[in-house]
């Protein structure tokens, strides 16, 4: 800490490239490749579209593996737990806090509040539904899939508004509604991206 209690980093740039940071970077790269290839599928045809579909599916499968590896890694990492500190209403000062290092401390909130496990499940659901939706967009009518996804999201959003208005909303319900809306969005994206070539002539697409 500096004299004014601001934290600062004293290491080198290369020391930031630890194995866990590299894994997170690879996960972001795979998701970027998936999204870019999915967009290319709707703007190209023939062999280019087929290659883009293979790249999108492969990158998404690698992203699932990296996401799982990251979760297991986090569960084994040591983290700091706050043992003692000033009263909540008092001015907070890092020098008045006592912490200790514990294995698996990064998942302490997940163990204390089981509904938080819905958050990583949203990540799995989004990636798995993106894989399934890409295949469904090639098998079924895209317009039907788009309408189905929009109806799901509209109904869930309306139900969320009603539940919140009545004061019945709990953290578990909020996470559940978020999960369902995210599932609808994951179902909607691939056919929407693939339908661009049907709405606009390919010669007009950038």
Secondary structure, DSSP 8 states (H G I E B T S, - for coil): --TTS-----S-TGGG--HHHHHHHHHHHHHHHHHHHHHHHHH--HHHHHHHHHHHHHHHHHHHHHHHHHHHHHHHSEEEEEEE-S-TTS---GGG-EEEEEETGGGHHHHH-GGGHHHHHHHHHHHHHHHHHHHHHHHS-HHHHHHHHHHHHHHHHHHHHHHHHTT---HHHHHHHHHHHHHHHHHHHHHHHHTHHHHS-GGG--
